[in-house]
Amino acid sequence: MLRSIDLLDCPEITPEMFAKAVVRRGLPATKTKAQVTLRIDSDVLERFKSQGRGYQTQINQLLRAYMEAHQ
């Protein structure tokens, strides 16, 4: 059975809003990244993987925050 979705509460997307939209999935990364092999404790890796997609990006963000805090 096909149901329709009620969109009455959703605001209309203006051309200005659409122009400011950012789509990241499928596009090349904005910064140059290097592919590396890194040995990480199993429990640490499983903790990040358990959070779902994007765990590698989360690890990168954590390393960047550490790097910036210790400059």
PQR file with spaces between the fields and no chain letter, atoms N, CA, C, O and H, PARSE charges and radii, in Angstrom:
ATOM       1  N    MET     1       0.852   -1.184    0.000 -0.4000 1.5000
ATOM       2  CA   MET     1       0.000    0.000    0.000 -0.0000 2.0000
ATOM       3  C    MET     1       0.893    1.241    0.000  0.5500 1.7000
ATOM       4  O    MET     1       1.786    1.361    0.839 -0.5500 1.4000
ATOM       5  N    LEU     2       0.666    2.130   -0.902 -0.4000 1.5000
ATOM       6  CA   LEU     2       1.450    3.359   -1.020 -0.0000 2.0000
ATOM       7  C    LEU     2       0.775    4.466   -0.218  0.5500 1.7000
ATOM       8  O    LEU     2      -0.407    4.754   -0.409 -0.5500 1.4000
ATOM       9  H    LEU     2      -0.059    2.033   -1.583  0.4000 1.0000
ATOM      10  N    ARG     3       1.538    5.080    0.681 -0.4000 1.5000
ATOM      11  CA   ARG     3       1.009    6.187    1.484 -0.0000 2.0000
ATOM      12  C    ARG     3       1.679    7.471    1.039  0.5500 1.7000
ATOM      13  O    ARG     3       2.845    7.477    0.647 -0.5500 1.4000
ATOM      14  H    ARG     3       2.498    4.846    0.837  0.4000 1.0000
ATOM      15  N    SER     4       0.942    8.538    1.104 -0.4000 1.5000
ATOM      16  CA   SER     4       1.532    9.828    0.763 -0.0000 2.0000
ATOM      17  C    SER     4       2.101   10.469    2.028  0.5500 1.7000
ATOM      18  O    SER     4       1.633   10.214    3.137 -0.5500 1.4000
ATOM      19  H    SER     4      -0.006    8.533    1.422  0.4000 1.0000
ATOM      20  N    ILE     5       3.102   11.292    1.838 -0.4000 1.5000
ATOM      21  CA   ILE     5       3.739   11.980    2.966 -0.0000 2.0000
ATOM      22  C    ILE     5       3.183   13.391    3.032  0.5500 1.7000
ATOM      23  O    ILE     5       3.150   14.106    2.030 -0.5500 1.4000
ATOM      24  H    ILE     5       3.482   11.500    0.937  0.4000 1.0000
ATOM      25  N    ASP     6       2.746   13.785    4.227 -0.4000 1.5000
ATOM      26  CA   ASP     6       2.209   15.121    4.442 -0.0000 2.0000
ATOM      27  C    ASP     6       3.372   16.106    4.576  0.5500 1.7000
ATOM      28  O    ASP     6       4.126   16.043    5.547 -0.5500 1.4000
ATOM      29  H    ASP     6       2.773   13.205    5.040  0.4000 1.0000
ATOM      30  N    LEU     7       3.520   17.001    3.622 -0.4000 1.5000
ATOM      31  CA   LEU     7       4.600   17.980    3.621 -0.0000 2.0000
ATOM      32  C    LEU     7       4.127   19.388    3.976  0.5500 1.7000
ATOM      33  O    LEU     7       4.850   20.358    3.749 -0.5500 1.4000
ATOM      34  H    LEU     7       2.908   17.052    2.833  0.4000 1.0000
ATOM      35  N    LEU     8       2.947   19.506    4.519 -0.4000 1.5000
ATOM      36  CA   LEU     8       2.382   20.823    4.821 -0.0000 2.0000
ATOM      37  C    LEU     8       3.206   21.586    5.847  0.5500 1.7000
ATOM      38  O    LEU     8       3.277   22.814    5.787 -0.5500 1.4000
ATOM      39  H    LEU     8       2.360   18.718    4.703  0.4000 1.0000
ATOM      40  N    ASP     9       3.833   20.882    6.791 -0.4000 1.5000
ATOM      41  CA   ASP     9       4.626   21.553    7.824 -0.0000 2.0000
ATOM      42  C    ASP     9       6.044   21.890    7.361  0.5500 1.7000
ATOM      43  O    ASP     9       6.769   22.598    8.061 -0.5500 1.4000
ATOM      44  H    ASP     9       3.776   19.885    6.840  0.4000 1.0000
ATOM      45  N    CYS    10       6.440   21.399    6.206 -0.4000 1.5000
ATOM      46  CA   CYS    10       7.804   21.622    5.710 -0.0000 2.0000
ATOM      47  C    CYS    10       7.856   22.930    4.922  0.5500 1.7000
ATOM      48  O    CYS    10       7.012   23.174    4.059 -0.5500 1.4000
ATOM      49  H    CYS    10       5.852   20.825    5.638  0.4000 1.0000
ATOM      50  N    PRO    11       8.841   23.762    5.220 -0.5600 1.5000
ATOM      51  CA   PRO    11       8.953   25.009    4.452  0.2800 2.0000
ATOM      52  C    PRO    11       9.408   24.712    3.027  0.5500 1.7000
ATOM      53  O    PRO    11      10.108   23.731    2.777 -0.5500 1.4000
ATOM      54  N    GLU    12       9.004   25.562    2.110 -0.4000 1.5000
ATOM      55  CA   GLU    12       9.431   25.413    0.724 -0.0000 2.0000
ATOM      56  C    GLU    12      10.912   25.780    0.623  0.5500 1.7000
ATOM      57  O    GLU    12      11.365   26.745    1.239 -0.5500 1.4000
ATOM      58  H    GLU    12       8.435   26.359    2.313  0.4000 1.0000
ATOM      59  N    ILE    13      11.650   25.009   -0.150 -0.4000 1.5000
ATOM      60  CA   ILE    13      13.077   25.286   -0.326 -0.0000 2.0000
ATOM      61  C    ILE    13      13.233   26.347   -1.400  0.5500 1.7000
ATOM      62  O    ILE    13      12.825   26.161   -2.546 -0.5500 1.4000
ATOM      63  H    ILE    13      11.282   24.225   -0.650  0.4000 1.0000
ATOM      64  N    THR    14      13.831   27.464   -1.006 -0.4000 1.5000
ATOM      65  CA   THR    14      14.044   28.562   -1.946 -0.0000 2.0000
ATOM      66  C    THR    14      15.325   28.330   -2.729  0.5500 1.7000
ATOM      67  O    THR    14      16.166   27.539   -2.300 -0.5500 1.4000
ATOM      68  H    THR    14      14.163   27.615   -0.075  0.4000 1.0000
ATOM      69  N    PRO    15      15.498   28.995   -3.864 -0.5600 1.5000
ATOM      70  CA   PRO    15      16.756   28.870   -4.611  0.2800 2.0000
ATOM      71  C    PRO    15      17.973   29.263   -3.769  0.5500 1.7000
ATOM      72  O    PRO    15      19.048   28.684   -3.929 -0.5500 1.4000
ATOM      73  N    GLU    16      17.814   30.239   -2.878 -0.4000 1.5000
ATOM      74  CA   GLU    16      18.912   30.658   -2.023 -0.0000 2.0000
ATOM      75  C    GLU    16      19.311   29.542   -1.056  0.5500 1.7000
ATOM      76  O    GLU    16      20.497   29.289   -0.844 -0.5500 1.4000
ATOM      77  H    GLU    16      16.941   30.710   -2.748  0.4000 1.0000
ATOM      78  N    MET    17      18.312   28.880   -0.473 -0.4000 1.5000
ATOM      79  CA   MET    17      18.585   27.763    0.430 -0.0000 2.0000
ATOM      80  C    MET    17      19.280   26.629   -0.339  0.5500 1.7000
ATOM      81  O    MET    17      20.240   26.036    0.152 -0.5500 1.4000
ATOM      82  H    MET    17      17.348   29.086   -0.645  0.4000 1.0000
ATOM      83  N    PHE    18      18.797   26.344   -1.514 -0.4000 1.5000
ATOM      84  CA   PHE    18      19.373   25.271   -2.329 -0.0000 2.0000
ATOM      85  C    PHE    18      20.817   25.593   -2.695  0.5500 1.7000
ATOM      86  O    PHE    18      21.664   24.700   -2.708 -0.5500 1.4000
ATOM      87  H    PHE    18      18.017   26.825   -1.913  0.4000 1.0000
ATOM      88  N    ALA    19      21.106   26.855   -2.992 -0.4000 1.5000
ATOM      89  CA   ALA    19      22.458   27.265   -3.374 -0.0000 2.0000
ATOM      90  C    ALA    19      23.446   27.102   -2.222  0.5500 1.7000
ATOM      91  O    ALA    19      24.637   26.890   -2.450 -0.5500 1.4000
ATOM      92  H    ALA    19      20.418   27.580   -2.981  0.4000 1.0000
ATOM      93  N    LYS    20      22.956   27.201   -0.986 -0.4000 1.5000
ATOM      94  CA   LYS    20      23.830   27.068    0.185 -0.0000 2.0000
ATOM      95  C    LYS    20      23.980   25.616    0.645  0.5500 1.7000
ATOM      96  O    LYS    20      24.766   25.336    1.551 -0.5500 1.4000
ATOM      97  H    LYS    20      21.988   27.374   -0.801  0.4000 1.0000
ATOM      98  N    ALA    21      23.248   24.706    0.042 -0.4000 1.5000
ATOM      99  CA   ALA    21      23.301   23.300    0.447 -0.0000 2.0000
ATOM     100  C    ALA    21      24.678   22.717    0.164  0.5500 1.7000
ATOM     101  O    ALA    21      25.339   23.089   -0.805 -0.5500 1.4000
ATOM     102  H    ALA    21      22.609   24.934   -0.693  0.4000 1.0000
ATOM     103  N    VAL    22      25.095   21.804    1.018 -0.4000 1.5000
ATOM     104  CA   VAL    22      26.394   21.150    0.864 -0.0000 2.0000
ATOM     105  C    VAL    22      26.149   19.648    0.776  0.5500 1.7000
ATOM     106  O    VAL    22      25.560   19.048    1.675 -0.5500 1.4000
ATOM     107  H    VAL    22      24.558   21.501    1.806  0.4000 1.0000
ATOM     108  N    VAL    23      26.601   19.064   -0.297 -0.4000 1.5000
ATOM     109  CA   VAL    23      26.512   17.618   -0.467 -0.0000 2.0000
ATOM     110  C    VAL    23      27.921   17.078   -0.417  0.5500 1.7000
ATOM     111  O    VAL    23      28.770   17.488   -1.207 -0.5500 1.4000
ATOM     112  H    VAL    23      27.080   19.551   -1.027  0.4000 1.0000
ATOM     113  N    ARG    24      28.180   16.175    0.488 -0.4000 1.5000
ATOM     114  CA   ARG    24      29.536   15.654    0.648 -0.0000 2.0000
ATOM     115  C    ARG    24      29.683   14.230    0.141  0.5500 1.7000
ATOM     116  O    ARG    24      30.715   13.900   -0.442 -0.5500 1.4000
ATOM     117  H    ARG    24      27.490   15.842    1.130  0.4000 1.0000
ATOM     118  N    ARG    25      28.700   13.386    0.340 -0.4000 1.5000
ATOM     119  CA   ARG    25      28.821   11.985   -0.026 -0.0000 2.0000
ATOM     120  C    ARG    25      29.001   11.849   -1.534  0.5500 1.7000
ATOM     121  O    ARG    25      28.206   12.378   -2.311 -0.5500 1.4000
ATOM     122  H    ARG    25      27.861   13.654    0.813  0.4000 1.0000
ATOM     123  N    GLY    26      30.035   11.146   -1.936 -0.4000 1.5000
ATOM     124  CA   GLY    26      30.273   10.915   -3.355 -0.0000 2.0000
ATOM     125  C    GLY    26      31.163   11.948   -4.011  0.5500 1.7000
ATOM     126  O    GLY    26      31.617   11.743   -5.137 -0.5500 1.4000
ATOM     127  H    GLY    26      30.680   10.716   -1.305  0.4000 1.0000
ATOM     128  N    LEU    27      31.424   13.053   -3.331 -0.4000 1.5000
ATOM     129  CA   LEU    27      32.292   14.083   -3.886 -0.0000 2.0000
ATOM     130  C    LEU    27      33.698   13.902   -3.344  0.5500 1.7000
ATOM     131  O    LEU    27      33.876   13.354   -2.257 -0.5500 1.4000
ATOM     132  H    LEU    27      31.055   13.219   -2.417  0.4000 1.0000
ATOM     133  N    PRO    28      34.693   14.352   -4.080 -0.5600 1.5000
ATOM     134  CA   PRO    28      36.054   14.240   -3.559  0.2800 2.0000
ATOM     135  C    PRO    28      36.232   15.075   -2.291  0.5500 1.7000
ATOM     136  O    PRO    28      35.574   16.100   -2.107 -0.5500 1.4000
ATOM     137  N    ALA    29      37.117   14.624   -1.439 -0.4000 1.5000
ATOM     138  CA   ALA    29      37.382   15.337   -0.191 -0.0000 2.0000
ATOM     139  C    ALA    29      37.925   16.724   -0.494  0.5500 1.7000
ATOM     140  O    ALA    29      38.643   16.918   -1.475 -0.5500 1.4000
ATOM     141  H    ALA    29      37.651   13.792   -1.589  0.4000 1.0000
ATOM     142  N    THR    30      37.579   17.683    0.350 -0.4000 1.5000
ATOM     143  CA   THR    30      38.023   19.055    0.129 -0.0000 2.0000
ATOM     144  C    THR    30      39.501   19.230    0.461  0.5500 1.7000
ATOM     145  O    THR    30      40.152   20.117   -0.092 -0.5500 1.4000
ATOM     146  H    THR    30      36.996   17.524    1.147  0.4000 1.0000
ATOM     147  N    LYS    31      40.041   18.403    1.353 -0.4000 1.5000
ATOM     148  CA   LYS    31      41.448   18.470    1.694 -0.0000 2.0000
ATOM     149  C    LYS    31      42.136   17.224    1.162  0.5500 1.7000
ATOM     150  O    LYS    31      41.512   16.172    1.015 -0.5500 1.4000
ATOM     151  H    LYS    31      39.512   17.683    1.802  0.4000 1.0000
ATOM     152  N    THR    32      43.406   17.348    0.879 -0.4000 1.5000
ATOM     153  CA   THR    32      44.162   16.206    0.415 -0.0000 2.0000
ATOM     154  C    THR    32      44.339   15.229    1.568  0.5500 1.7000
ATOM     155  O    THR    32      44.753   15.605    2.665 -0.5500 1.4000
ATOM     156  H    THR    32      43.913   18.202    0.999  0.4000 1.0000
ATOM     157  N    LYS    33      44.022   13.977    1.302 -0.4000 1.5000
ATOM     158  CA   LYS    33      44.168   12.955    2.325 -0.0000 2.0000
ATOM     159  C    LYS    33      45.144   11.907    1.817  0.5500 1.7000
ATOM     160  O    LYS    33      45.241   11.658    0.615 -0.5500 1.4000
ATOM     161  H    LYS    33      43.686   13.671    0.411  0.4000 1.0000
ATOM     162  N    ALA    34      45.850   11.308    2.732 -0.4000 1.5000
ATOM     163  CA   ALA    34      46.786   10.244    2.399 -0.0000 2.0000
ATOM     164  C    ALA    34      46.256    8.933    2.949  0.5500 1.7000
ATOM     165  O    ALA    34      45.772    8.875    4.080 -0.5500 1.4000
ATOM     166  H    ALA    34      45.771   11.510    3.709  0.4000 1.0000
ATOM     167  N    GLN    35      46.348    7.889    2.155 -0.4000 1.5000
ATOM     168  CA   GLN    35      45.944    6.573    2.631 -0.0000 2.0000
ATOM     169  C    GLN    35      47.122    5.959    3.379  0.5500 1.7000
ATOM     170  O    GLN    35      48.241    5.918    2.866 -0.5500 1.4000
ATOM     171  H    GLN    35      46.741    7.935    1.236  0.4000 1.0000
ATOM     172  N    VAL    36      46.861    5.480    4.597 -0.4000 1.5000
ATOM     173  CA   VAL    36      47.920    4.910    5.426 -0.0000 2.0000
ATOM     174  C    VAL    36      47.450    3.585    6.023  0.5500 1.7000
ATOM     175  O    VAL    36      46.256    3.288    6.066 -0.5500 1.4000
ATOM     176  H    VAL    36      45.952    5.513    5.014  0.4000 1.0000
ATOM     177  N    THR    37      48.395    2.822    6.467 -0.4000 1.5000
ATOM     178  CA   THR    37      48.099    1.642    7.271 -0.0000 2.0000
ATOM     179  C    THR    37      48.467    2.004    8.694  0.5500 1.7000
ATOM     180  O    THR    37      49.584    2.446    8.965 -0.5500 1.4000
ATOM     181  H    THR    37      49.365    3.064    6.432  0.4000 1.0000
ATOM     182  N    LEU    38      47.533    1.815    9.595 -0.4000 1.5000
ATOM     183  CA   LEU    38      47.728    2.237   10.977 -0.0000 2.0000
ATOM     184  C    LEU    38      47.286    1.117   11.897  0.5500 1.7000
ATOM     185  O    LEU    38      46.187    0.584   11.745 -0.5500 1.4000
ATOM     186  H    LEU    38      46.626    1.455    9.375  0.4000 1.0000
ATOM     187  N    ARG    39      48.123    0.757   12.842 -0.4000 1.5000
ATOM     188  CA   ARG    39      47.768   -0.283   13.806 -0.0000 2.0000
ATOM     189  C    ARG    39      47.128    0.377   15.025  0.5500 1.7000
ATOM     190  O    ARG    39      47.723    1.229   15.686 -0.5500 1.4000
ATOM     191  H    ARG    39      49.016    1.189   12.965  0.4000 1.0000
ATOM     192  N    ILE    40      45.886   -0.050   15.299 -0.4000 1.5000
ATOM     193  CA   ILE    40      45.105    0.499   16.409 -0.0000 2.0000
ATOM     194  C    ILE    40      44.639   -0.683   17.254  0.5500 1.7000
ATOM     195  O    ILE    40      44.310   -1.741   16.718 -0.5500 1.4000
ATOM     196  H    ILE    40      45.402   -0.742   14.762  0.4000 1.0000
ATOM     197  N    ASP    41      44.610   -0.508   18.555 -0.4000 1.5000
ATOM     198  CA   ASP    41      44.109   -1.571   19.429 -0.0000 2.0000
ATOM     199  C    ASP    41      42.715   -1.997   18.978  0.5500 1.7000
ATOM     200  O    ASP    41      41.891   -1.166   18.597 -0.5500 1.4000
ATOM     201  H    ASP    41      44.877    0.352   18.991  0.4000 1.0000
ATOM     202  N    SER    42      42.467   -3.302   19.028 -0.4000 1.5000
ATOM     203  CA   SER    42      41.197   -3.860   18.546 -0.0000 2.0000
ATOM     204  C    SER    42      39.981   -3.234   19.208  0.5500 1.7000
ATOM     205  O    SER    42      38.995   -2.921   18.542 -0.5500 1.4000
ATOM     206  H    SER    42      43.136   -3.977   19.339  0.4000 1.0000
ATOM     207  N    ASP    43      40.054   -3.051   20.530 -0.4000 1.5000
ATOM     208  CA   ASP    43      38.899   -2.497   21.240 -0.0000 2.0000
ATOM     209  C    ASP    43      38.634   -1.051   20.846  0.5500 1.7000
ATOM     210  O    ASP    43      37.481   -0.620   20.815 -0.5500 1.4000
ATOM     211  H    ASP    43      40.855   -3.305   21.071  0.4000 1.0000
ATOM     212  N    VAL    44      39.685   -0.301   20.546 -0.4000 1.5000
ATOM     213  CA   VAL    44      39.521    1.089   20.113 -0.0000 2.0000
ATOM     214  C    VAL    44      38.836    1.110   18.751  0.5500 1.7000
ATOM     215  O    VAL    44      37.887    1.865   18.540 -0.5500 1.4000
ATOM     216  H    VAL    44      40.621   -0.651   20.571  0.4000 1.0000
ATOM     217  N    LEU    45      39.319    0.283   17.833 -0.4000 1.5000
ATOM     218  CA   LEU    45      38.730    0.228   16.499 -0.0000 2.0000
ATOM     219  C    LEU    45      37.266   -0.204   16.553  0.5500 1.7000
ATOM     220  O    LEU    45      36.417    0.380   15.880 -0.5500 1.4000
ATOM     221  H    LEU    45      40.090   -0.330   18.004  0.4000 1.0000
ATOM     222  N    GLU    46      36.977   -1.222   17.349 -0.4000 1.5000
ATOM     223  CA   GLU    46      35.586   -1.705   17.457 -0.0000 2.0000
ATOM     224  C    GLU    46      34.673   -0.633   18.031  0.5500 1.7000
ATOM     225  O    GLU    46      33.509   -0.540   17.640 -0.5500 1.4000
ATOM     226  H    GLU    46      37.667   -1.697   17.895  0.4000 1.0000
ATOM     227  N    ARG    47      35.179    0.173   18.946 -0.4000 1.5000
ATOM     228  CA   ARG    47      34.380    1.270   19.526 -0.0000 2.0000
ATOM     229  C    ARG    47      33.975    2.260   18.441  0.5500 1.7000
ATOM     230  O    ARG    47      32.821    2.684   18.375 -0.5500 1.4000
ATOM     231  H    ARG    47      36.125    0.098   19.263  0.4000 1.0000
ATOM     232  N    PHE    48      34.940    2.629   17.583 -0.4000 1.5000
ATOM     233  CA   PHE    48      34.626    3.560   16.504 -0.0000 2.0000
ATOM     234  C    PHE    48      33.700    2.908   15.475  0.5500 1.7000
ATOM     235  O    PHE    48      32.745    3.536   15.020 -0.5500 1.4000
ATOM     236  H    PHE    48      35.877    2.284   17.636  0.4000 1.0000
ATOM     237  N    LYS    49      33.974    1.664   15.108 -0.4000 1.5000
ATOM     238  CA   LYS    49      33.142    0.974   14.116 -0.0000 2.0000
ATOM     239  C    LYS    49      31.709    0.799   14.608  0.5500 1.7000
ATOM     240  O    LYS    49      30.770    0.828   13.813 -0.5500 1.4000
ATOM     241  H    LYS    49      34.751    1.154   15.478  0.4000 1.0000
ATOM     242  N    SER    50      31.540    0.617   15.914 -0.4000 1.5000
ATOM     243  CA   SER    50      30.197    0.402   16.466 -0.0000 2.0000
ATOM     244  C    SER    50      29.310    1.631   16.309  0.5500 1.7000
ATOM     245  O    SER    50      28.088    1.537   16.427 -0.5500 1.4000
ATOM     246  H    SER    50      32.302    0.594   16.560  0.4000 1.0000
ATOM     247  N    GLN    51      29.919    2.777   16.046 -0.4000 1.5000
ATOM     248  CA   GLN    51      29.154    4.010   15.866 -0.0000 2.0000
ATOM     249  C    GLN    51      28.609    4.139   14.449  0.5500 1.7000
ATOM     250  O    GLN    51      27.902    5.099   14.142 -0.5500 1.4000
ATOM     251  H    GLN    51      30.912    2.853   15.950  0.4000 1.0000
ATOM     252  N    GLY    52      28.935    3.173   13.577 -0.4000 1.5000
ATOM     253  CA   GLY    52      28.371    3.155   12.232 -0.0000 2.0000
ATOM     254  C    GLY    52      29.263    3.814   11.201  0.5500 1.7000
ATOM     255  O    GLY    52      30.455    4.027   11.418 -0.5500 1.4000
ATOM     256  H    GLY    52      29.509    2.393   13.826  0.4000 1.0000
ATOM     257  N    ARG    53      28.647    4.129   10.071 -0.4000 1.5000
ATOM     258  CA   ARG    53      29.384    4.728    8.959 -0.0000 2.0000
ATOM     259  C    ARG    53      30.108    5.984    9.381  0.5500 1.7000
ATOM     260  O    ARG    53      29.646    6.733   10.242 -0.5500 1.4000
ATOM     261  H    ARG    53      27.678    3.956    9.895  0.4000 1.0000
ATOM     262  N    GLY    54      31.250    6.201    8.760 -0.4000 1.5000
ATOM     263  CA   GLY    54      31.987    7.411    9.022 -0.0000 2.0000
ATOM     264  C    GLY    54      32.976    7.307   10.167  0.5500 1.7000
ATOM     265  O    GLY    54      33.500    8.321   10.628 -0.5500 1.4000
ATOM     266  H    GLY    54      31.626    5.592    8.061  0.4000 1.0000
ATOM     267  N    TYR    55      33.239    6.092   10.630 -0.4000 1.5000
ATOM     268  CA   TYR    55      34.145    5.960   11.775 -0.0000 2.0000
ATOM     269  C    TYR    55      35.554    6.433   11.434  0.5500 1.7000
ATOM     270  O    TYR    55      36.259    6.943   12.305 -0.5500 1.4000
ATOM     271  H    TYR    55      32.814    5.269   10.254  0.4000 1.0000
ATOM     272  N    GLN    56      35.976    6.271   10.179 -0.4000 1.5000
ATOM     273  CA   GLN    56      37.309    6.724    9.798 -0.0000 2.0000
ATOM     274  C    GLN    56      37.392    8.250    9.844  0.5500 1.7000
ATOM     275  O    GLN    56      38.412    8.811   10.244 -0.5500 1.4000
ATOM     276  H    GLN    56      35.404    5.856    9.472  0.4000 1.0000
ATOM     277  N    THR    57      36.327    8.904    9.437 -0.4000 1.5000
ATOM     278  CA   THR    57      36.264   10.363    9.503 -0.0000 2.0000
ATOM     279  C    THR    57      36.294   10.819   10.957  0.5500 1.7000
ATOM     280  O    THR    57      36.937   11.818   11.278 -0.5500 1.4000
ATOM     281  H    THR    57      35.499    8.448    9.111  0.4000 1.0000
ATOM     282  N    GLN    58      35.609   10.101   11.833 -0.4000 1.5000
ATOM     283  CA   GLN    58      35.623   10.448   13.257 -0.0000 2.0000
ATOM     284  C    GLN    58      37.023   10.318   13.841  0.5500 1.7000
ATOM     285  O    GLN    58      37.447   11.156   14.636 -0.5500 1.4000
ATOM     286  H    GLN    58      35.086    9.289   11.572  0.4000 1.0000
ATOM     287  N    ILE    59      37.739    9.269   13.450 -0.4000 1.5000
ATOM     288  CA   ILE    59      39.114    9.102   13.921 -0.0000 2.0000
ATOM     289  C    ILE    59      39.967   10.262   13.424  0.5500 1.7000
ATOM     290  O    ILE    59      40.776   10.808   14.174 -0.5500 1.4000
ATOM     291  H    ILE    59      37.394    8.587   12.804  0.4000 1.0000
ATOM     292  N    ASN    60      39.787   10.637   12.157 -0.4000 1.5000
ATOM     293  CA   ASN    60      40.549   11.751   11.587 -0.0000 2.0000
ATOM     294  C    ASN    60      40.246   13.052   12.337  0.5500 1.7000
ATOM     295  O    ASN    60      41.164   13.815   12.641 -0.5500 1.4000
ATOM     296  H    ASN    60      39.130   10.193   11.548  0.4000 1.0000
ATOM     297  N    GLN    61      38.976   13.311   12.635 -0.4000 1.5000
ATOM     298  CA   GLN    61      38.596   14.527   13.348 -0.0000 2.0000
ATOM     299  C    GLN    61      39.197   14.551   14.749  0.5500 1.7000
ATOM     300  O    GLN    61      39.629   15.603   15.219 -0.5500 1.4000
ATOM     301  H    GLN    61      38.231   12.692   12.388  0.4000 1.0000
ATOM     302  N    LEU    62      39.229   13.405   15.415 -0.4000 1.5000
ATOM     303  CA   LEU    62      39.813   13.325   16.747 -0.0000 2.0000
ATOM     304  C    LEU    62      41.315   13.595   16.695  0.5500 1.7000
ATOM     305  O    LEU    62      41.841   14.320   17.540 -0.5500 1.4000
ATOM     306  H    LEU    62      38.879   12.550   15.033  0.4000 1.0000
ATOM     307  N    LEU    63      42.008   13.023   15.719 -0.4000 1.5000
ATOM     308  CA   LEU    63      43.439   13.262   15.566 -0.0000 2.0000
ATOM     309  C    LEU    63      43.727   14.731   15.238  0.5500 1.7000
ATOM     310  O    LEU    63      44.700   15.301   15.733 -0.5500 1.4000
ATOM     311  H    LEU    63      41.581   12.434   15.033  0.4000 1.0000
ATOM     312  N    ARG    64      42.873   15.345   14.399 -0.4000 1.5000
ATOM     313  CA   ARG    64      43.047   16.748   14.053 -0.0000 2.0000
ATOM     314  C    ARG    64      42.863   17.631   15.289  0.5500 1.7000
ATOM     315  O    ARG    64      43.638   18.563   15.505 -0.5500 1.4000
ATOM     316  H    ARG    64      42.083   14.882   13.997  0.4000 1.0000
ATOM     317  N    ALA    65      41.848   17.344   16.094 -0.4000 1.5000
ATOM     318  CA   ALA    65      41.594   18.129   17.309 -0.0000 2.0000
ATOM     319  C    ALA    65      42.786   18.017   18.261  0.5500 1.7000
ATOM     320  O    ALA    65      43.192   19.008   18.867 -0.5500 1.4000
ATOM     321  H    ALA    65      41.219   16.587   15.918  0.4000 1.0000
ATOM     322  N    TYR    66      43.340   16.825   18.392 -0.4000 1.5000
ATOM     323  CA   TYR    66      44.513   16.643   19.244 -0.0000 2.0000
ATOM     324  C    TYR    66      45.689   17.443   18.707  0.5500 1.7000
ATOM     325  O    TYR    66      46.378   18.137   19.454 -0.5500 1.4000
ATOM     326  H    TYR    66      43.010   16.019   17.899  0.4000 1.0000
ATOM     327  N    MET    67      45.910   17.335   17.389 -0.4000 1.5000
ATOM     328  CA   MET    67      47.019   18.055   16.752 -0.0000 2.0000
ATOM     329  C    MET    67      46.892   19.572   16.971  0.5500 1.7000
ATOM     330  O    MET    67      47.868   20.235   17.322 -0.5500 1.4000
ATOM     331  H    MET    67      45.350   16.771   16.782  0.4000 1.0000
ATOM     332  N    GLU    68      45.693   20.108   16.763 -0.4000 1.5000
ATOM     333  CA   GLU    68      45.487   21.550   16.910 -0.0000 2.0000
ATOM     334  C    GLU    68      45.621   21.992   18.368  0.5500 1.7000
ATOM     335  O    GLU    68      46.064   23.107   18.644 -0.5500 1.4000
ATOM     336  H    GLU    68      44.901   19.569   16.477  0.4000 1.0000
ATOM     337  N    ALA    69      45.241   21.121   19.293 -0.4000 1.5000
ATOM     338  CA   ALA    69      45.350   21.464   20.717 -0.0000 2.0000
ATOM     339  C    ALA    69      46.803   21.447   21.193  0.5500 1.7000
ATOM     340  O    ALA    69      47.127   22.072   22.204 -0.5500 1.4000
ATOM     341  H    ALA    69      44.882   20.215   19.069  0.4000 1.0000
ATOM     342  N    HIS    70      47.668   20.751   20.489 -0.4000 1.5000
ATOM     343  CA   HIS    70      49.051   20.603   20.918 -0.0000 2.0000
ATOM     344  C    HIS    70      50.045   21.280   19.993  0.5500 1.7000
ATOM     345  O    HIS    70      51.203   20.870   19.918 -0.5500 1.4000
ATOM     346  H    HIS    70      47.405   20.244   19.668  0.4000 1.0000
ATOM     347  N    GLN    71      49.616   22.288   19.305 -0.4000 1.5000
ATOM     348  CA   GLN    71      50.528   23.027   18.427 -0.0000 2.0000
ATOM     349  C    GLN    71      51.298   24.059   19.205  0.5500 1.7000
ATOM     350  O    GLN    71      52.116   24.780   18.633 -0.5500 1.4000
ATOM     351  H    GLN    71      48.675   22.621   19.365  0.4000 1.0000
